[in-house]
Amino acid sequence: MTSDRLSASPTNLGRVASSDVAQPKPSRRTRDPGTLRTWLLDVRGMHCERCNARVSETLLRLNGVTKAVVETARRRSTPVLVVGQHPLTRVEVTSAIESVGFSCRPLRSENR
């Protein structure tokens, strides 16, 4: 018998080694609060540095956002990288951008 298993003595009947118990996988709702998440968004309607600053300031006010990188405004769309901690969601991020008058769509999101 291996050392990580309990022997089947009368005092140990019904006990299971912790390595034999399946551990649940964390769901999106139970993830570690320190889990970093990133979103790359395509933001439309930004024309100048003030637009960039407005989006950046709005995102940084969101609870959980640790970084917001707004590229220089382009003709049609502007890439925006947002880094935040769980439980921040993509919906919260896109809603914040839309609340200051810009449209956006996700280009990519990932969990770390």
Buried (B, 14 or more C-beta within 10 A) or exposed (E): EEEEEBEEEEEEEEEEEEEEEEEEEEEEEEBEEEBBBBBBBBBBBBEEEEBBEBBBEBBEEBEBBEEBEBEEBEEEBBBBBBBBBBBBBBEBBBEBBBEEEBEBEEBEBEEE
